Amino acid sequence: MPKLIRLYITQAAIGFGLAGVFVAMLLWFNIANLWHLVTHSDMGLLAVLALWVSNGVVFGGVQFAISVMRIKDDDDDEPRGGHRRPIRVDTSRMIPVRVAARGGRGQRR
């Protein structure tokens, strides 16, 4: 199995675990009276499952994004660019151009 796929599956599993803890804390602390709503409804288990899956997708994606951003790339040690000569501008050949101001916003007429 490629390393990236293994990394994604691992981080998604960690994200779903964190989502389970998050949903359990939501129910335990009765945020927005969620425990009462879940226990007194015939669709309460489905609601908890939907809440866990949706949070698991989000937490898993965040876990994967953080782990990808933390991967160190050792190819950045060498300097790149910046070795070109500076462009020399011949100011003696520049011609001033006059532009008539229009009566736009912030200008006097």
N, CA, C and O atoms as a Tinker XYZ file with bonds, in Angstrom:
   436  protein
     1  N      0.850000   -1.175000    0.000000    73     2
     2  CA     0.000000    0.000000    0.000000    64     1     3
     3  C      0.897000    1.240000    0.000000    63     2     4     5
     4  O      1.855000    1.304000    0.770000    81     3
     5  N      0.600000    2.220000   -0.850000    73     3     6
     6  CA     1.421000    3.439000   -0.879000    64     5     7
     7  C      1.388000    4.181000    0.461000    63     6     8     9
     8  O      0.417000    4.110000    1.215000    81     7
     9  N      2.476000    4.888000    0.722000    73     7    10
    10  CA     2.598000    5.596000    1.999000    64     9    11
    11  C      1.496000    6.642000    2.190000    63    10    12    13
    12  O      0.985000    6.819000    3.296000    81    11
    13  N      1.136000    7.329000    1.109000    73    11    14
    14  CA     0.133000    8.389000    1.228000    64    13    15
    15  C     -1.241000    7.818000    1.571000    63    14    16    17
    16  O     -1.973000    8.409000    2.365000    81    15
    17  N     -1.595000    6.690000    0.991000    73    15    18
    18  CA    -2.883000    6.064000    1.291000    64    17    19
    19  C     -2.908000    5.574000    2.734000    63    18    20    21
    20  O     -3.903000    5.743000    3.439000    81    19
    21  N     -1.807000    4.966000    3.168000    73    19    22
    22  CA    -1.708000    4.501000    4.559000    64    21    23
    23  C     -1.811000    5.691000    5.517000    63    22    24    25
    24  O     -2.474000    5.607000    6.551000    81    23
    25  N     -1.155000    6.792000    5.168000    73    23    26
    26  CA    -1.222000    7.997000    5.994000    64    25    27
    27  C     -2.652000    8.517000    6.067000    63    26    28    29
    28  O     -3.118000    8.902000    7.139000    81    27
    29  N     -3.348000    8.531000    4.939000    73    27    30
    30  CA    -4.728000    9.031000    4.917000    64    29    31
    31  C     -5.644000    8.155000    5.768000    63    30    32    33
    32  O     -6.456000    8.671000    6.536000    81    31
    33  N     -5.519000    6.852000    5.640000    73    31    34
    34  CA    -6.377000    5.946000    6.415000    64    33    35
    35  C     -6.096000    6.096000    7.908000    63    34    36    37
    36  O     -7.020000    6.112000    8.722000    81    35
    37  N     -4.825000    6.205000    8.260000    73    35    38
    38  CA    -4.463000    6.380000    9.673000    64    37    39
    39  C     -5.029000    7.675000   10.234000    63    38    40    41
    40  O     -5.613000    7.688000   11.317000    81    39
    41  N     -4.854000    8.758000    9.497000    73    39    42
    42  CA    -5.329000   10.052000    9.982000    64    41    43
    43  C     -6.853000   10.126000   10.000000    63    42    44    45
    44  O     -7.432000   10.778000   10.869000    81    43
    45  N     -7.507000    9.463000    9.047000    73    43    46
    46  CA    -8.973000    9.423000    9.056000    64    45    47
    47  C     -9.474000    8.649000   10.266000    63    46    48    49
    48  O    -10.461000    9.048000   10.884000    81    47
    49  N     -8.805000    7.539000   10.619000    73    47    50
    50  CA    -9.199000    6.773000   11.803000    64    49    51
    51  C     -9.016000    7.601000   13.075000    63    50    52    53
    52  O     -9.856000    7.563000   13.974000    81    51
    53  N     -7.918000    8.347000   13.144000    73    51    54
    54  CA    -7.703000    9.229000   14.300000    64    53    55
    55  C     -8.782000   10.299000   14.347000    63    54    56    57
    56  O     -9.291000   10.622000   15.420000    81    55
    57  N     -9.134000   10.854000   13.186000    73    55    58
    58  CA   -10.181000   11.870000   13.126000    64    57    59
    59  C    -11.535000   11.334000   13.572000    63    58    60    61
    60  O    -12.272000   12.026000   14.274000    81    59
    61  N    -11.873000   10.096000   13.167000    73    59    62
    62  CA   -13.139000    9.512000   13.608000    64    61    63
    63  C    -13.117000    9.203000   15.098000    63    62    64    65
    64  O    -14.144000    9.300000   15.770000    81    63
    65  N    -11.957000    8.831000   15.615000    73    63    66
    66  CA   -11.840000    8.644000   17.063000    64    65    67
    67  C    -12.053000    9.940000   17.822000    63    66    68    69
    68  O    -12.756000    9.972000   18.831000    81    67
    69  N    -11.440000   11.008000   17.330000    73    67    70
    70  CA   -11.639000   12.326000   17.953000    64    69    71
    71  C    -13.087000   12.783000   17.837000    63    70    72    73
    72  O    -13.623000   13.411000   18.750000    81    71
    73  N    -13.714000   12.464000   16.712000    73    71    74
    74  CA   -15.122000   12.825000   16.533000    64    73    75
    75  C    -15.996000   12.059000   17.522000    63    74    76    77
    76  O    -16.970000   12.605000   18.039000    81    75
    77  N    -15.653000   10.794000   17.790000    73    75    78
    78  CA   -16.403000   10.036000   18.779000    64    77    79
    79  C    -16.296000   10.650000   20.162000    63    78    80    81
    80  O    -17.280000   10.731000   20.896000    81    79
    81  N    -15.097000   11.080000   20.508000    73    79    82
    82  CA   -14.896000   11.752000   21.802000    64    81    83
    83  C    -15.676000   13.065000   21.837000    63    82    84    85
    84  O    -16.287000   13.406000   22.850000    81    83
    85  N    -15.649000   13.793000   20.731000    73    83    86
    86  CA   -16.356000   15.077000   20.651000    64    85    87
    87  C    -17.858000   14.889000   20.812000    63    86    88    89
    88  O    -18.495000   15.619000   21.572000    81    87
    89  N    -18.431000   13.917000   20.106000    73    87    90
    90  CA   -19.880000   13.674000   20.205000    64    89    91
    91  C    -20.236000   13.175000   21.600000    63    90    92    93
    92  O    -21.273000   13.555000   22.143000    81    91
    93  N    -19.389000   12.329000   22.189000    73    91    94
    94  CA   -19.636000   11.862000   23.558000    64    93    95
    95  C    -19.633000   13.026000   24.541000    63    94    96    97
    96  O    -20.442000   13.064000   25.468000    81    95
    97  N    -18.718000   13.978000   24.336000    73    95    98
    98  CA   -18.685000   15.155000   25.216000    64    97    99
    99  C    -19.908000   16.038000   24.999000    63    98   100   101
   100  O    -20.434000   16.617000   25.949000    81    99
   101  N    -20.360000   16.142000   23.751000    73    99   102
   102  CA   -21.585000   16.905000   23.497000    64   101   103
   103  C    -22.768000   16.299000   24.251000    63   102   104   105
   104  O    -23.578000   17.017000   24.836000    81   103
   105  N    -22.854000   14.977000   24.229000    73   103   106
   106  CA   -23.955000   14.320000   24.920000    64   105   107
   107  C    -23.774000   14.367000   26.436000    63   106   108   109
   108  O    -24.741000   14.586000   27.166000    81   107
   109  N    -22.547000   14.163000   26.917000    73   107   110
   110  CA   -22.294000   14.136000   28.358000    64   109   111
   111  C    -22.580000   15.491000   29.009000    63   110   112   113
   112  O    -23.202000   15.560000   30.069000    81   111
   113  N    -22.124000   16.554000   28.372000    73   111   114
   114  CA   -22.339000   17.884000   28.936000    64   113   115
   115  C    -23.685000   18.479000   28.548000    63   114   116   117
   116  O    -24.002000   19.606000   28.929000    81   115
   117  N    -24.479000   17.724000   27.791000    73   115   118
   118  CA   -25.842000   18.096000   27.425000    64   117   119
   119  C    -25.888000   19.470000   26.741000    63   118   120   121
   120  O    -26.709000   20.321000   27.083000    81   119
   121  N    -25.002000   19.663000   25.784000    73   119   122
   122  CA   -24.955000   20.917000   25.039000    64   121   123
   123  C    -26.234000   21.043000   24.216000    63   122   124   125
   124  O    -26.607000   20.119000   23.494000    81   123
   125  N    -26.898000   22.179000   24.326000    73   123   126
   126  CA   -28.145000   22.474000   23.612000    64   125   127
   127  C    -29.208000   21.409000   23.898000    63   126   128   129
   128  O    -30.046000   21.115000   23.046000    81   127
   129  N    -29.167000   20.841000   25.094000    73   127   130
   130  CA   -30.130000   19.827000   25.522000    64   129   131
   131  C    -30.129000   18.619000   24.589000    63   130   132   133
   132  O    -31.167000   18.000000   24.355000    81   131
   133  N    -28.957000   18.295000   24.063000    73   131   134
   134  CA   -28.822000   17.231000   23.075000    64   133   135
   135  C    -29.102000   15.848000   23.658000    63   134   136   137
   136  O    -29.683000   14.999000   22.980000    81   135
   137  N    -28.695000   15.611000   24.910000    73   135   138
   138  CA   -28.933000   14.308000   25.523000    64   137   139
   139  C    -30.437000   14.028000   25.618000    63   138   140   141
   140  O    -30.888000   12.923000   25.317000    81   139
   141  N    -31.183000   15.006000   26.026000    73   139   142
   142  CA   -32.640000   14.845000   26.137000    64   141   143
   143  C    -33.263000   14.603000   24.765000    63   142   144   145
   144  O    -34.148000   13.759000   24.624000    81   143
   145  N    -32.808000   15.339000   23.762000    73   143   146
   146  CA   -33.357000   15.164000   22.423000    64   145   147
   147  C    -33.062000   13.778000   21.869000    63   146   148   149
   148  O    -33.912000   13.175000   21.213000    81   147
   149  N    -31.867000   13.272000   22.127000    73   147   150
   150  CA   -31.474000   11.966000   21.599000    64   149   151
   151  C    -32.194000   10.838000   22.327000    63   150   152   153
   152  O    -32.662000    9.889000   21.699000    81   151
   153  N    -32.283000   10.940000   23.638000    73   151   154
   154  CA   -32.879000    9.843000   24.406000    64   153   155
   155  C    -34.396000    9.811000   24.321000    63   154   156   157
   156  O    -34.986000    8.756000   24.552000    81   155
   157  N    -35.040000   10.898000   24.006000    73   155   158
   158  CA   -36.506000   10.940000   23.948000    64   157   159
   159  C    -37.043000   10.933000   22.523000    63   158   160   161
   160  O    -38.194000   11.305000   22.292000    81   159
   161  N    -36.238000   10.524000   21.588000    73   159   162
   162  CA   -36.683000   10.454000   20.201000    64   161   163
   163  C    -36.434000    9.044000   19.672000    63   162   164   165
   164  O    -35.464000    8.389000   20.053000    81   163
   165  N    -37.315000    8.591000   18.795000    73   163   166
   166  CA   -37.117000    7.268000   18.223000    64   165   167
   167  C    -36.003000    7.261000   17.180000    63   166   168   169
   168  O    -35.502000    6.191000   16.834000    81   167
   169  N    -35.605000    8.418000   16.675000    73   167   170
   170  CA   -34.522000    8.533000   15.697000    64   169   171
   171  C    -33.248000    9.092000   16.328000    63   170   172   173
   172  O    -32.364000    9.577000   15.623000    81   171
   173  N    -33.156000    9.024000   17.646000    73   171   174
   174  CA   -32.008000    9.579000   18.357000    64   173   175
   175  C    -30.702000    8.896000   18.006000    63   174   176   177
   176  O    -29.678000    9.562000   17.857000    81   175
   177  N    -30.720000    7.560000   17.869000    73   175   178
   178  CA   -29.499000    6.835000   17.535000    64   177   179
   179  C    -29.014000    7.198000   16.135000    63   178   180   181
   180  O    -27.811000    7.319000   15.907000    81   179
   181  N    -29.931000    7.370000   15.213000    73   179   182
   182  CA   -29.561000    7.783000   13.863000    64   181   183
   183  C    -28.978000    9.199000   13.857000    63   182   184   185
   184  O    -28.044000    9.492000   13.111000    81   183
   185  N    -29.538000   10.067000   14.693000    73   183   186
   186  CA   -29.016000   11.434000   14.792000    64   185   187
   187  C    -27.596000   11.436000   15.340000    63   186   188   189
   188  O    -26.747000   12.184000   14.855000    81   187
   189  N    -27.328000   10.611000   16.341000    73   187   190
   190  CA   -25.980000   10.522000   16.904000    64   189   191
   191  C    -25.019000    9.946000   15.872000    63   190   192   193
   192  O    -23.884000   10.407000   15.754000    81   191
   193  N    -25.468000    8.946000   15.129000    73   191   194
   194  CA   -24.637000    8.366000   14.081000    64   193   195
   195  C    -24.311000    9.401000   13.008000    63   194   196   197
   196  O    -23.166000    9.498000   12.565000    81   195
   197  N    -25.308000   10.171000   12.590000    73   195   198
   198  CA   -25.078000   11.207000   11.577000    64   197   199
   199  C    -24.134000   12.289000   12.105000    63   198   200   201
   200  O    -23.278000   12.786000   11.373000    81   199
   201  N    -24.294000   12.644000   13.357000    73   199   202
   202  CA   -23.417000   13.646000   13.962000    64   201   203
   203  C    -21.985000   13.132000   14.036000    63   202   204   205
   204  O    -21.045000   13.876000   13.755000    81   203
   205  N    -21.812000   11.875000   14.409000    73   203   206
   206  CA   -20.481000   11.281000   14.500000    64   205   207
   207  C    -19.821000   11.163000   13.132000    63   206   208   209
   208  O    -18.641000   11.482000   12.989000    81   207
   209  N    -20.564000   10.711000   12.123000    73   207   210
   210  CA   -19.990000   10.547000   10.788000    64   209   211
   211  C    -19.611000   11.899000   10.190000    63   210   212   213
   212  O    -18.529000   12.041000    9.622000    81   211
   213  N    -20.480000   12.882000   10.310000    73   211   214
   214  CA   -20.169000   14.194000    9.724000    64   213   215
   215  C    -18.974000   14.841000   10.418000    63   214   216   217
   216  O    -18.111000   15.421000    9.759000    81   215
   217  N    -18.922000   14.745000   11.731000    73   215   218
   218  CA   -17.759000   15.280000   12.445000    64   217   219
   219  C    -16.515000   14.448000   12.161000    63   218   220   221
   220  O    -15.410000   14.988000   12.127000    81   219
   221  N    -16.674000   13.148000   11.959000    73   219   222
   222  CA   -15.542000   12.298000   11.631000    64   221   223
   223  C    -14.915000   12.664000   10.307000    63   222   224   225
   224  O    -13.692000   12.649000   10.171000    81   223
   225  N    -15.743000   12.996000    9.324000    73   223   226
   226  CA   -15.220000   13.422000    8.020000    64   225   227
   227  C    -14.430000   14.720000    8.168000    63   226   228   229
   228  O    -13.343000   14.861000    7.606000    81   227
   229  N    -14.977000   15.655000    8.920000    73   227   230
   230  CA   -14.297000   16.943000    9.108000    64   229   231
   231  C    -13.002000   16.763000    9.901000    63   230   232   233
   232  O    -11.952000   17.260000    9.493000    81   231
   233  N    -13.069000   16.061000   11.024000    73   231   234
   234  CA   -11.881000   15.881000   11.863000    64   233   235
   235  C    -10.822000   15.059000   11.140000    63   234   236   237
   236  O     -9.630000   15.340000   11.268000    81   235
   237  N    -11.241000   14.043000   10.379000    73   235   238
   238  CA   -10.289000   13.241000    9.622000    64   237   239
   239  C     -9.593000   14.063000    8.554000    63   238   240   241
   240  O     -8.388000   13.915000    8.346000    81   239
   241  N    -10.341000   14.935000    7.869000    73   239   242
   242  CA    -9.734000   15.813000    6.870000    64   241   243
   243  C     -8.754000   16.785000    7.479000    63   242   244   245
   244  O     -7.698000   17.052000    6.907000    81   243
   245  N     -9.097000   17.314000    8.634000    73   243   246
   246  CA    -8.185000   18.238000    9.314000    64   245   247
   247  C     -6.932000   17.512000    9.778000    63   246   248   249
   248  O     -5.827000   18.039000    9.648000    81   247
   249  N     -7.092000   16.312000   10.316000    73   247   250
   250  CA    -5.933000   15.519000   10.743000    64   249   251
   251  C     -5.008000   15.241000    9.564000    63   250   252   253
   252  O     -3.789000   15.365000    9.687000    81   251
   253  N     -5.577000   14.870000    8.434000    73   251   254
   254  CA    -4.775000   14.572000    7.258000    64   253   255
   255  C     -4.077000   15.827000    6.752000    63   254   256   257
   256  O     -2.905000   15.776000    6.380000    81   255
   257  N     -4.785000   16.953000    6.734000    73   255   258
   258  CA    -4.176000   18.203000    6.272000    64   257   259
   259  C     -3.016000   18.614000    7.172000    63   258   260   261
   260  O     -1.977000   19.056000    6.682000    81   259
   261  N     -3.186000   18.473000    8.468000    73   259   262
   262  CA    -2.104000   18.829000    9.391000    64   261   263
   263  C     -0.905000   17.913000    9.191000    63   262   264   265
   264  O      0.237000   18.372000    9.196000    81   263
   265  N     -1.159000   16.623000    9.016000    73   263   266
   266  CA    -0.034000   15.697000    8.849000    64   265   267
   267  C      0.684000   15.910000    7.525000    63   266   268   269
   268  O      1.901000   15.740000    7.457000    81   267
   269  N     -0.042000   16.281000    6.468000    73   267   270
   270  CA     0.611000   16.558000    5.188000    64   269   271
   271  C      1.437000   17.830000    5.274000    63   270   272   273
   272  O      2.539000   17.894000    4.728000    81   271
   273  N      0.915000   18.838000    5.952000    73   271   274
   274  CA     1.661000   20.089000    6.076000    64   273   275
   275  C      2.889000   19.948000    6.960000    63   274   276   277
   276  O      3.820000   20.745000    6.850000    81   275
   277  N      2.908000   18.953000    7.829000    73   275   278
   278  CA     4.062000   18.748000    8.705000    64   277   279
   279  C      5.155000   17.910000    8.066000    63   278   280   281
   280  O      6.241000   17.778000    8.630000    81   279
   281  N      4.884000   17.337000    6.887000    73   279   282
   282  CA     5.904000   16.545000    6.214000    64   281   283
   283  C      7.036000   17.471000    5.800000    63   282   284   285
   284  O      6.813000   18.471000    5.118000    81   283
   285  N      8.245000   17.134000    6.212000    73   283   286
   286  CA     9.400000   17.976000    5.929000    64   285   287
   287  C      9.983000   17.586000    4.581000    63   286   288   289
   288  O     10.215000   16.410000    4.303000    81   287
   289  N     10.213000   18.583000    3.757000    73   287   290
   290  CA    10.819000   18.351000    2.451000    64   289   291
   291  C     12.261000   18.838000    2.525000    63   290   292   293
   292  O     12.506000   20.029000    2.722000    81   291
   293  N     13.219000   17.923000    2.368000    73   291   294
   294  CA    14.631000   18.266000    2.501000    64   293   295
   295  C     15.232000   18.854000    1.227000    63   294   296   297
   296  O     16.431000   19.130000    1.194000    81   295
   297  N     14.438000   19.051000    0.184000    73   295   298
   298  CA    14.957000   19.589000   -1.070000    64   297   299
   299  C     15.098000   21.106000   -1.047000    63   298   300   301
   300  O     15.592000   21.687000   -2.013000    81   299
   301  N     14.676000   21.759000    0.033000    73   299   302
   302  CA    14.704000   23.217000    0.083000    64   301   303
   303  C     16.005000   23.771000    0.637000    63   302   304   305
   304  O     16.076000   24.961000    0.945000    81   303
   305  N     17.029000   22.953000    0.773000    73   303   306
   306  CA    18.287000   23.418000    1.359000    64   305   307
   307  C     19.098000   24.282000    0.404000    63   306   308   309
   308  O     19.828000   25.170000    0.843000    81   307
   309  N     18.978000   24.034000   -0.889000    73   307   310
   310  CA    19.780000   24.765000   -1.860000    64   309   311
   311  C     19.061000   26.043000   -2.283000    63   310   312   313
   312  O     17.842000   26.043000   -2.453000    81   311
   313  N     19.806000   27.125000   -2.453000    73   311   314
   314  CA    19.158000   28.361000   -2.900000    64   313   315
   315  C     18.705000   28.247000   -4.353000    63   314   316   317
   316  O     19.346000   27.587000   -5.170000    81   315
   317  N     17.604000   28.896000   -4.650000    73   315   318
   318  CA    17.072000   28.869000   -6.007000    64   317   319
   319  C     16.876000   30.299000   -6.493000    63   318   320   321
   320  O     16.405000   31.159000   -5.749000    81   319
   321  N     17.236000   30.540000   -7.727000    73   319   322
   322  CA    17.014000   31.858000   -8.319000    64   321   323
   323  C     17.869000   32.929000   -7.687000    63   322   324   325
   324  O     18.691000   32.646000   -6.814000    81   323
   325  N     17.681000   34.138000   -8.118000    73   323   326
   326  CA    18.407000   35.252000   -7.558000    64   325   327
   327  C     19.813000   35.407000   -8.080000    63   326   328   329
   328  O     20.565000   36.233000   -7.564000    81   327
   329  N     20.196000   34.644000   -9.085000    73   327   330
   330  CA    21.551000   34.719000   -9.614000    64   329   331
   331  C     21.615000   35.488000  -10.932000    63   330   332   333
   332  O     22.662000   35.518000  -11.579000    81   331
   333  N     20.544000   36.088000  -11.320000    73   331   334
   334  CA    20.531000   36.821000  -12.577000    64   333   335
   335  C     21.060000   38.232000  -12.365000    63   334   336   337
   336  O     21.031000   38.771000  -11.258000    81   335
   337  N     21.549000   38.818000  -13.466000    73   335   338
   338  CA    22.017000   40.199000  -13.381000    64   337   339
   339  C     20.824000   41.125000  -13.256000    63   338   340   341
   340  O     19.768000   40.841000  -13.821000    81   339
   341  N     20.963000   42.221000  -12.534000    73   339   342
   342  CA    19.866000   43.178000  -12.450000    64   341   343
   343  C     19.661000   43.877000  -13.798000    63   342   344   345
   344  O     20.606000   44.084000  -14.558000    81   343
   345  N     18.428000   44.226000  -14.067000    73   343   346
   346  CA    18.105000   44.929000  -15.309000    64   345   347
   347  C     18.473000   46.392000  -15.142000    63   346   348   349
   348  O     18.068000   47.044000  -14.180000    81   347
   349  N     19.244000   46.897000  -16.092000    73   347   350
   350  CA    19.623000   48.307000  -16.048000    64   349   351
   351  C     18.702000   49.076000  -16.976000    63   350   352   353
   352  O     18.567000   48.745000  -18.154000    81   351
   353  N     18.072000   50.107000  -16.430000    73   351   354
   354  CA    17.139000   50.918000  -17.198000    64   353   355
   355  C     17.850000   52.195000  -17.622000    63   354   356   357
   356  O     18.436000   52.894000  -16.796000    81   355
   357  N     17.795000   52.492000  -18.916000    73   355   358
   358  CA    18.403000   53.705000  -19.456000    64   357   359
   359  C     17.410000   54.849000  -19.273000    63   358   360   361
   360  O     16.467000   54.987000  -20.052000    81   359
   361  N     17.625000   55.678000  -18.231000    73   359   362
   362  CA    16.692000   56.757000  -17.929000    64   361   363
   363  C     16.835000   57.929000  -18.884000    63   362   364   365
   364  O     15.956000   58.790000  -18.921000    81   363
   365  N     17.909000   57.993000  -19.653000    73   363   366
   366  CA    18.077000   59.105000  -20.588000    64   365   367
   367  C     17.126000   58.976000  -21.783000    63   366   368   369
   368  O     16.884000   59.968000  -22.471000    81   367
   369  N     16.592000   57.808000  -22.042000    73   367   370
   370  CA    15.705000   57.598000  -23.182000    64   369   371
   371  C     14.236000   57.631000  -22.788000    63   370   372   373
   372  O     13.369000   57.457000  -23.644000    81   371
   373  N     13.935000   57.852000  -21.506000    73   371   374
   374  CA    12.542000   57.904000  -21.072000    64   373   375
   375  C     11.906000   59.214000  -21.481000    63   374   376   377
   376  O     12.537000   60.269000  -21.421000    81   375
   377  N     10.643000   59.142000  -21.901000    73   375   378
   378  CA     9.910000   60.321000  -22.342000    64   377   379
   379  C      8.735000   60.526000  -21.390000    63   378   380   381
   380  O      7.918000   59.621000  -21.220000    81   379
   381  N      8.638000   61.708000  -20.764000    73   379   382
   382  CA     7.500000   61.957000  -19.877000    64   381   383
   383  C      6.205000   62.079000  -20.691000    63   382   384   385
   384  O      6.200000   62.662000  -21.775000    81   383
   385  N      5.140000   61.542000  -20.174000    73   383   386
   386  CA     3.840000   61.578000  -20.834000    64   385   387
   387  C      2.882000   62.304000  -19.917000    63   386   388   389
   388  O      2.760000   61.973000  -18.738000    81   387
   389  N      2.194000   63.307000  -20.471000    73   387   390
   390  CA     1.217000   64.050000  -19.688000    64   389   391
   391  C     -0.159000   63.420000  -19.883000    63   390   392   393
   392  O     -0.559000   63.077000  -20.995000    81   391
   393  N     -0.873000   63.279000  -18.757000    73   391   394
   394  CA    -2.212000   62.698000  -18.790000    64   393   395
   395  C     -3.150000   63.704000  -18.181000    63   394   396   397
   396  O     -2.928000   64.190000  -17.072000    81   395
   397  N     -4.207000   64.017000  -18.914000    73   395   398
   398  CA    -5.198000   64.964000  -18.411000    64   397   399
   399  C     -6.047000   64.284000  -17.344000    63   398   400   401
   400  O     -6.532000   63.168000  -17.534000    81   399
   401  N     -6.218000   64.974000  -16.218000    73   399   402
   402  CA    -7.001000   64.408000  -15.128000    64   401   403
   403  C     -8.479000   64.506000  -15.456000    63   402   404   405
   404  O     -8.941000   65.546000  -15.926000    81   403
   405  N     -9.210000   63.461000  -15.219000    73   403   406
   406  CA   -10.657000   63.453000  -15.429000    64   405   407
   407  C    -11.337000   63.780000  -14.117000    63   406   408   409
   408  O    -10.728000   63.661000  -13.053000    81   407
   409  N    -12.555000   64.180000  -14.178000    73   407   410
   410  CA   -13.316000   64.566000  -12.989000    64   409   411
   411  C    -13.856000   63.367000  -12.250000    63   410   412   413
   412  O    -15.069000   63.254000  -12.074000    81   411
   413  N    -13.005000   62.477000  -11.816000    73   411   414
   414  CA   -13.447000   61.282000  -11.098000    64   413   415
   415  C    -13.603000   61.544000   -9.617000    63   414   416   417
   416  O    -13.538000   62.690000   -9.172000    81   415
   417  N    -13.803000   60.522000   -8.877000    73   415   418
   418  CA   -14.015000   60.616000   -7.438000    64   417   419
   419  C    -12.715000   61.077000   -6.755000    63   418   420   421
   420  O    -11.639000   60.543000   -7.026000    81   419
   421  N    -12.830000   62.058000   -5.885000    73   419   422
   422  CA   -11.690000   62.512000   -5.119000    64   421   423
   423  C    -10.815000   63.518000   -5.842000    63   422   424   425
   424  O     -9.790000   63.930000   -5.298000    81   423
   425  N    -11.181000   63.927000   -7.042000    73   423   426
   426  CA   -10.397000   64.902000   -7.791000    64   425   427
   427  C    -11.200000   66.173000   -7.977000    63   426   428   429
   428  O    -12.428000   66.148000   -8.067000    81   427
   429  N    -10.489000   67.275000   -8.032000    73   427   430
   430  CA   -11.158000   68.554000   -8.239000    64   429   431
   431  C    -11.401000   68.774000   -9.709000    63   430   432   433
   432  O    -10.646000   68.302000  -10.558000    81   431
   433  N    -12.445000   69.482000   -9.995000    73   431   434
   434  CA   -12.757000   69.800000  -11.396000    64   433   435
   435  C    -12.328000   71.198000  -11.725000    63   434   436
   436  O    -12.506000   71.648000  -12.856000    81   435
